[in-house]
Amino acid sequence: MLLDTERTGLAVSAVEYWDKAERDRFASQRGSITIKTRDIPDARKEIELEMEAVKLVMSSLRTRYNALAFVNRLPSEVLAHIFQCVREAHMLEYTSYNARALIVLKKAIQWVDLTHVCRQWRIVAIDHPGLWSHILIGTKFTEEFLRRSCRGLITIDYTIDSNFTSPQPDEDLEALAGIVSRNLSRIQSFGLSGMPEEFSSIFPVLLGPAPVLEKAALTNQLWRQGTIPAPSLPSNLFNQFAPRLRHLNLYGWNFSWPFLKFNTLVNLHLSREFEGVAEAGDFGEVLAALSRMPLLEGLHLKRVLPPLPLSAPGRSNYIPDGVVALPSLREFVLTDTIRRCHLALDHIATPPDHRIPNILFREPPPTTLKSPLLAIATGFRGASGFGLLLGGGRGPSRREIEDLLDVLPLEHMQVLRISYETTSALLDWPGILCGCTKLQHISVACEPNYDGEPSGIDQLLAVDLSPTGGETASPPFPSLVSLTLRGIDFGHDDEMHDNFLNWLGRWGPFKKLVLQDSILNIALADRLRALAFELMSVMKNKFEKEMGLDS
């Protein structure tokens, strides 16, 4: 038993025990009549002291009671891990882009209520510095979080919101600069989004070594507004010493490629909305910088490649080996002119397996080649994929696109998603890609009209499946399993339906035809069901479209 009853000689009930304790304690007081009027203030003070003592006893009893809860019998490390999960759930919306939103701040610190549940939870939470590692700048909790984090690793994400009608308080910037200056040696993750003039007060404290920094994201908000030229990053950021830096994201900055000497990088995202001019450099510097990053798994380069001379030199003119090997690369997103994309791909060796990079090329007017990893997006696990968006107008020449396709590792491609406009110069893309003998799944979509209505069947039939060069007609993709047609209005014209069935026949045998977000009448559906493949019609609901799930 928890209660000591041996001294009393008998077990009394809790009510009897405390009732007797109270009567014994106040034996001299039998009501207010026995106390003289002049003694009442002193008597009240004595009783107040008694009540405070009883509160302490109650607190002690609650502690004993809570200690018997099953959750409090968990090891403190397990309990701290649970608190960590709760904290992370509350911090999901807190990023460097919305750190100033009051509702987000309130939610981000709501997990601290756990420390007020009981004494044991509070002790466990305070004894684990990692729980206090995400420092919220500009709040009354900033210094307390820093103190409770002890000398452990910390994270700072902060936005200087340019949309505020009033300027950002100088004291917040001063506080941020001071915190970074005092704690740079223990900052594990740092994210800052603001205007160039505000960065100017922060950059001086980012010039020291960052021995434990693993993630850094610096966003220039002014660059989103199209300001040219882009401001420049200091070339000695982190004093060129961040031996654990794995993730680096720079948005809207001019920078010198030789500045990138962080050979531990796993993910590198460099992007601008417009081309930089001040520190363009040359392509050899790009390759030299990438050659220092053998661990790269994700590489995003958006409009950061330097301008090329009219006649770009060959491989041997840029680097001795002619090519940069990135053996761990899993995702490569490249957005630039087709000529620069071609040159970059010709000098960067991707892993020698079935993975292919993501590439986007840009030419005015917008014409985009996009080759994302579509295994998950299309539902075919482990498949290599390629996506092609063919725009009309004054896009890159056919030869330029073909040259770019030549440097892509498409021999293992199994999934192809293609979207086009009928004015594109590459409507005979099946003839260009017919060497992809392992291609199993193809998704074809026409761009919708300006009213968002589905494309007509005539736009679909614009895809040329005729053999080129007088060759004998044969299926362009002999391994084809499924063909998906997206966003097509098949109409009610029987002659057009006949043409469509003939067009389907030129694809050769396949197992499944999927009509996604398409409109067809019963007569055409019956004719399709009579053919030697499975017919499936999929219509996305309004919610899925609004949420962007129909891509």
DALIN-V785394 format. One record per residue. N is the residue number from 0. RES is the residue in three letters. NEAR is the number of other ideal C-beta (glycine too) atoms within 12 Angstrom. Layout:
# DALIN-V785394
n={N;N}
res={RES;RES}
near={NEAR;NEAR}
This chain:
# DALIN-V785394
n={0;1;2;3;4;5;6;7;8;9;10;11;12;13;14;15;16;17;18;19;20;21;22;23;24;25;26;27;28;29;30;31;32;33;34;35;36;37;38;39;40;41;42;43;44;45;46;47;48;49;50;51;52;53;54;55;56;57;58;59;60;61;62;63;64;65;66;67;68;69;70;71;72;73;74;75;76;77;78;79;80;81;82;83;84;85;86;87;88;89;90;91;92;93;94;95;96;97;98;99;100;101;102;103;104;105;106;107;108;109;110;111;112;113;114;115;116;117;118;119;120;121;122;123;124;125;126;127;128;129;130;131;132;133;134;135;136;137;138;139;140;141;142;143;144;145;146;147;148;149;150;151;152;153;154;155;156;157;158;159;160;161;162;163;164;165;166;167;168;169;170;171;172;173;174;175;176;177;178;179;180;181;182;183;184;185;186;187;188;189;190;191;192;193;194;195;196;197;198;199;200;201;202;203;204;205;206;207;208;209;210;211;212;213;214;215;216;217;218;219;220;221;222;223;224;225;226;227;228;229;230;231;232;233;234;235;236;237;238;239;240;241;242;243;244;245;246;247;248;249;250;251;252;253;254;255;256;257;258;259;260;261;262;263;264;265;266;267;268;269;270;271;272;273;274;275;276;277;278;279;280;281;282;283;284;285;286;287;288;289;290;291;292;293;294;295;296;297;298;299;300;301;302;303;304;305;306;307;308;309;310;311;312;313;314;315;316;317;318;319;320;321;322;323;324;325;326;327;328;329;330;331;332;333;334;335;336;337;338;339;340;341;342;343;344;345;346;347;348;349;350;351;352;353;354;355;356;357;358;359;360;361;362;363;364;365;366;367;368;369;370;371;372;373;374;375;376;377;378;379;380;381;382;383;384;385;386;387;388;389;390;391;392;393;394;395;396;397;398;399;400;401;402;403;404;405;406;407;408;409;410;411;412;413;414;415;416;417;418;419;420;421;422;423;424;425;426;427;428;429;430;431;432;433;434;435;436;437;438;439;440;441;442;443;444;445;446;447;448;449;450;451;452;453;454;455;456;457;458;459;460;461;462;463;464;465;466;467;468;469;470;471;472;473;474;475;476;477;478;479;480;481;482;483;484;485;486;487;488;489;490;491;492;493;494;495;496;497;498;499;500;501;502;503;504;505;506;507;508;509;510;511;512;513;514;515;516;517;518;519;520;521;522;523;524;525;526;527;528;529;530;531;532;533;534;535;536;537;538;539;540;541;542;543;544;545;546;547;548;549;550}
res={MET;LEU;LEU;ASP;THR;GLU;ARG;THR;GLY;LEU;ALA;VAL;SER;ALA;VAL;GLU;TYR;TRP;ASP;LYS;ALA;GLU;ARG;ASP;ARG;PHE;ALA;SER;GLN;ARG;GLY;SER;ILE;THR;ILE;LYS;THR;ARG;ASP;ILE;PRO;ASP;ALA;ARG;LYS;GLU;ILE;GLU;LEU;GLU;MET;GLU;ALA;VAL;LYS;LEU;VAL;MET;SER;SER;LEU;ARG;THR;ARG;TYR;ASN;ALA;LEU;ALA;PHE;VAL;ASN;ARG;LEU;PRO;SER;GLU;VAL;LEU;ALA;HIS;ILE;PHE;GLN;CYS;VAL;ARG;GLU;ALA;HIS;MET;LEU;GLU;TYR;THR;SER;TYR;ASN;ALA;ARG;ALA;LEU;ILE;VAL;LEU;LYS;LYS;ALA;ILE;GLN;TRP;VAL;ASP;LEU;THR;HIS;VAL;CYS;ARG;GLN;TRP;ARG;ILE;VAL;ALA;ILE;ASP;HIS;PRO;GLY;LEU;TRP;SER;HIS;ILE;LEU;ILE;GLY;THR;LYS;PHE;THR;GLU;GLU;PHE;LEU;ARG;ARG;SER;CYS;ARG;GLY;LEU;ILE;THR;ILE;ASP;TYR;THR;ILE;ASP;SER;ASN;PHE;THR;SER;PRO;GLN;PRO;ASP;GLU;ASP;LEU;GLU;ALA;LEU;ALA;GLY;ILE;VAL;SER;ARG;ASN;LEU;SER;ARG;ILE;GLN;SER;PHE;GLY;LEU;SER;GLY;MET;PRO;GLU;GLU;PHE;SER;SER;ILE;PHE;PRO;VAL;LEU;LEU;GLY;PRO;ALA;PRO;VAL;LEU;GLU;LYS;ALA;ALA;LEU;THR;ASN;GLN;LEU;TRP;ARG;GLN;GLY;THR;ILE;PRO;ALA;PRO;SER;LEU;PRO;SER;ASN;LEU;PHE;ASN;GLN;PHE;ALA;PRO;ARG;LEU;ARG;HIS;LEU;ASN;LEU;TYR;GLY;TRP;ASN;PHE;SER;TRP;PRO;PHE;LEU;LYS;PHE;ASN;THR;LEU;VAL;ASN;LEU;HIS;LEU;SER;ARG;GLU;PHE;GLU;GLY;VAL;ALA;GLU;ALA;GLY;ASP;PHE;GLY;GLU;VAL;LEU;ALA;ALA;LEU;SER;ARG;MET;PRO;LEU;LEU;GLU;GLY;LEU;HIS;LEU;LYS;ARG;VAL;LEU;PRO;PRO;LEU;PRO;LEU;SER;ALA;PRO;GLY;ARG;SER;ASN;TYR;ILE;PRO;ASP;GLY;VAL;VAL;ALA;LEU;PRO;SER;LEU;ARG;GLU;PHE;VAL;LEU;THR;ASP;THR;ILE;ARG;ARG;CYS;HIS;LEU;ALA;LEU;ASP;HIS;ILE;ALA;THR;PRO;PRO;ASP;HIS;ARG;ILE;PRO;ASN;ILE;LEU;PHE;ARG;GLU;PRO;PRO;PRO;THR;THR;LEU;LYS;SER;PRO;LEU;LEU;ALA;ILE;ALA;THR;GLY;PHE;ARG;GLY;ALA;SER;GLY;PHE;GLY;LEU;LEU;LEU;GLY;GLY;GLY;ARG;GLY;PRO;SER;ARG;ARG;GLU;ILE;GLU;ASP;LEU;LEU;ASP;VAL;LEU;PRO;LEU;GLU;HIS;MET;GLN;VAL;LEU;ARG;ILE;SER;TYR;GLU;THR;THR;SER;ALA;LEU;LEU;ASP;TRP;PRO;GLY;ILE;LEU;CYS;GLY;CYS;THR;LYS;LEU;GLN;HIS;ILE;SER;VAL;ALA;CYS;GLU;PRO;ASN;TYR;ASP;GLY;GLU;PRO;SER;GLY;ILE;ASP;GLN;LEU;LEU;ALA;VAL;ASP;LEU;SER;PRO;THR;GLY;GLY;GLU;THR;ALA;SER;PRO;PRO;PHE;PRO;SER;LEU;VAL;SER;LEU;THR;LEU;ARG;GLY;ILE;ASP;PHE;GLY;HIS;ASP;ASP;GLU;MET;HIS;ASP;ASN;PHE;LEU;ASN;TRP;LEU;GLY;ARG;TRP;GLY;PRO;PHE;LYS;LYS;LEU;VAL;LEU;GLN;ASP;SER;ILE;LEU;ASN;ILE;ALA;LEU;ALA;ASP;ARG;LEU;ARG;ALA;LEU;ALA;PHE;GLU;LEU;MET;SER;VAL;MET;LYS;ASN;LYS;PHE;GLU;LYS;GLU;MET;GLY;LEU;ASP;SER}
near={6;10;15;11;15;9;10;14;8;11;14;17;13;14;10;15;19;17;14;16;19;19;14;12;18;19;11;13;21;10;9;14;9;14;19;12;11;8;15;16;13;14;21;15;13;19;20;14;15;19;16;14;17;18;14;14;17;15;16;15;19;19;21;18;16;21;20;15;17;9;20;25;13;18;14;22;15;16;30;28;19;24;34;25;17;26;32;20;17;25;29;17;19;35;25;33;26;23;37;30;21;17;14;25;28;18;23;33;29;23;31;31;18;29;29;13;23;24;21;29;31;25;21;28;33;26;21;29;23;27;38;34;30;42;42;43;42;30;26;13;24;29;20;17;34;30;18;26;31;19;18;25;28;37;39;44;39;42;34;38;27;26;19;18;7;11;17;31;17;16;15;29;29;19;28;41;29;22;32;35;20;20;36;33;24;29;42;31;32;41;37;42;36;41;29;29;20;32;36;21;26;37;30;19;31;33;22;24;21;36;21;29;38;29;32;38;34;39;39;39;32;28;35;21;16;15;22;18;21;35;31;26;37;26;21;21;36;35;23;23;23;36;19;28;35;26;29;42;33;41;34;38;40;33;36;28;32;21;29;36;28;34;23;28;37;26;30;40;31;38;34;38;24;25;28;34;16;18;26;26;26;24;35;28;25;38;36;24;35;40;28;25;34;20;25;38;25;27;40;33;38;32;33;43;40;32;22;26;16;7;9;24;19;14;23;14;17;29;27;13;15;19;23;32;22;34;18;23;36;27;30;38;33;44;33;38;30;35;28;35;41;33;36;41;39;30;34;39;28;38;23;15;15;22;32;37;39;34;41;33;42;31;26;16;14;22;33;36;44;34;39;32;33;34;25;14;23;30;18;25;15;18;30;36;39;43;36;42;32;36;29;21;16;14;28;33;17;21;16;25;34;24;23;39;35;18;30;39;27;34;20;27;37;33;41;43;37;39;33;36;29;25;19;32;26;35;27;24;36;34;25;31;31;32;20;33;19;25;38;30;36;45;38;41;34;35;29;22;15;7;7;12;16;27;33;24;35;21;33;38;31;28;39;23;33;21;17;17;9;7;11;9;18;19;23;32;32;18;26;35;28;34;44;37;41;34;34;37;29;36;25;16;19;16;14;24;27;18;22;35;25;18;28;33;21;26;36;25;21;29;20;27;39;30;36;30;31;35;24;31;19;14;18;32;20;14;21;30;18;12;23;16;24;17;27;20;25;21;19;19;12;11;10;15;17;10;11;9;13;20;22}
